[in-house]
Amino acid sequence: EKVNQLDNAWIKNGEDAIKASAIEWYTPTEAELSKWREGAIGAWLDAKGTFEPDVARRVLLEQGMDGFVAQLEKAGAL
């Protein structure tokens, strides 16, 4: 839990620093993120067997990436 809090704080601090100098900040929709993540599925399939699926699933779920986990499971990567 503490690591997750530190990670989230690090991400927020980085985003805040970028936003301070950005002219425009675009936040993609969940549908756009889903489409973008589709491109990573091949890499996950290629890496299958080099990581523990349960650990990867837990980490992704902790990051709120439930939809991506579903995509990976459907593709057989997890």
C-alpha positions in Angstrom: 0.0 0.0 0.0 2.8 2.4 0.9 4.6 1.7 -2.3 1.4 2.4 -4.3 1.0 5.7 -2.5 4.6 6.7 -3.2 4.1 5.7 -6.9 0.9 7.7 -7.2 2.5 10.7 -5.6 5.5 10.5 -7.9 3.2 10.3 -11.0 1.1 13.3 -9.7 4.2 15.4 -9.1 5.5 14.6 -12.6 2.2 15.4 -14.2 1.9 18.7 -12.2 5.4 19.7 -13.3 4.6 19.0 -17.0 1.2 20.7 -16.7 2.8 23.8 -15.3 4.5 24.5 -18.6 2.1 22.8 -21.0 -0.1 24.8 -23.2 -2.7 22.0 -23.5 -3.2 18.8 -21.5 -5.2 16.1 -23.1 -6.7 13.2 -21.1 -7.8 10.3 -23.4 -11.1 8.6 -22.9 -11.2 5.0 -21.6 -12.1 3.9 -25.1 -9.0 5.7 -26.5 -6.8 4.1 -23.8 -8.2 0.7 -24.6 -7.4 1.1 -28.2 -3.9 2.4 -27.4 -3.3 -0.5 -25.0 -4.2 -3.0 -27.8 -0.8 -2.3 -29.2 0.9 -3.6 -26.1 -0.8 -7.0 -26.2 1.6 -8.5 -28.7 4.5 -7.6 -26.4 2.8 -9.2 -23.5 2.2 -12.3 -25.5 5.9 -12.4 -26.6 6.9 -12.0 -22.9 4.6 -14.7 -21.7 6.5 -17.2 -19.6 9.0 -14.6 -18.4 6.7 -13.1 -15.7 4.3 -14.4 -13.1 0.8 -13.8 -14.4 -0.7 -13.5 -10.9 1.8 -10.8 -10.0 1.3 -8.9 -13.2 -2.5 -9.1 -12.8 -2.3 -7.8 -9.2 0.0 -4.9 -10.1 -2.2 -3.9 -13.1 -5.4 -4.1 -11.0 -3.7 -2.0 -8.2 -3.1 0.6 -10.9 -6.7 0.6 -11.9 -6.1 -1.1 -15.2 -9.0 -3.5 -14.9 -9.9 -3.1 -18.6 -6.4 -3.8 -19.7 -6.3 -6.9 -17.6 -9.5 -8.1 -19.3 -7.8 -7.4 -22.7 -4.7 -9.4 -21.7 -6.8 -12.2 -20.4 -8.9 -12.4 -23.5 -5.7 -12.5 -25.6 -4.2 -15.2 -23.4 -1.4 -13.1 -22.2 -2.4 -13.5 -18.5 
